[in-house]
Amino acid sequence: MFRKIILAEMERRGLSHYAIVERVADRIPRRTVYNYLAGETDMGGERVAILAQELGLTLQRSKSRK
């Protein structure tokens, strides 16, 4: 779910995978980001939050359903 949102925002901003990887390379290994964006692996919440923040997106906990 987050991957689709991140990819859509990257497309909206005209950012390539390379561009976003370079922006977060000091915090997330390059290969990890490439694999995540390609759908080959998942990433933990902290790393997804870093990508989202770079794109001006925020993550919020949704209200729990009962």
C-alpha positions as CSV (number, residue, x, y, z in Angstrom):
1,M,0.0,0.0,0.0
2,F,2.7,2.5,1.0
3,R,4.8,1.5,-2.0
4,K,2.0,2.5,-4.4
5,I,1.5,5.9,-2.7
6,I,5.3,6.6,-2.7
7,L,5.6,5.6,-6.4
8,A,2.6,7.7,-7.3
9,E,4.1,10.8,-5.6
10,M,7.4,10.2,-7.2
11,E,5.7,10.1,-10.6
12,R,3.7,13.2,-9.8
13,R,6.9,15.0,-9.0
14,G,8.8,13.6,-11.9
15,L,11.4,11.8,-9.7
16,S,13.2,8.7,-10.9
17,H,14.1,5.9,-8.6
18,Y,17.7,7.1,-8.8
19,A,16.7,10.6,-7.6
20,I,14.9,9.4,-4.5
21,V,17.6,6.8,-3.7
22,E,20.3,9.6,-3.8
23,R,18.1,11.7,-1.5
24,V,18.0,9.0,1.2
25,A,21.2,7.2,0.6
26,D,22.7,8.5,3.9
27,R,19.9,6.9,5.9
28,I,18.8,3.8,3.9
29,P,21.1,1.6,1.8
30,R,20.7,2.2,-1.9
31,R,20.0,-1.4,-2.8
32,T,17.2,-1.6,-0.1
33,V,15.4,1.3,-1.6
34,Y,15.8,0.0,-5.2
35,N,14.4,-3.4,-4.2
36,Y,11.6,-1.8,-2.3
37,L,10.5,0.4,-5.1
38,A,10.7,-2.5,-7.5
39,G,8.4,-4.6,-5.3
40,E,11.1,-7.2,-4.6
41,T,11.2,-6.6,-0.8
42,D,9.4,-4.8,2.0
43,M,10.8,-2.2,4.3
44,G,10.1,-1.4,8.0
45,G,8.0,1.5,9.0
46,E,11.0,3.8,9.9
47,R,12.5,3.4,6.5
48,V,9.1,3.9,4.7
49,A,8.6,7.0,6.8
50,I,12.0,8.4,5.6
51,L,10.9,7.9,2.0
52,A,7.6,9.5,2.7
53,Q,9.2,12.5,4.4
54,E,11.5,13.1,1.5
55,L,8.4,13.3,-0.7
56,G,6.5,15.6,1.7
57,L,4.1,12.9,2.7
58,T,3.2,12.0,6.3
59,L,2.2,8.7,7.8
60,Q,-0.6,8.6,10.3
61,R,-1.9,5.8,12.4
62,S,-5.5,5.1,11.3
63,K,-8.3,4.8,13.8
64,S,-8.5,1.2,15.0
65,R,-11.6,-0.7,13.9
66,K,-13.6,-2.5,16.5
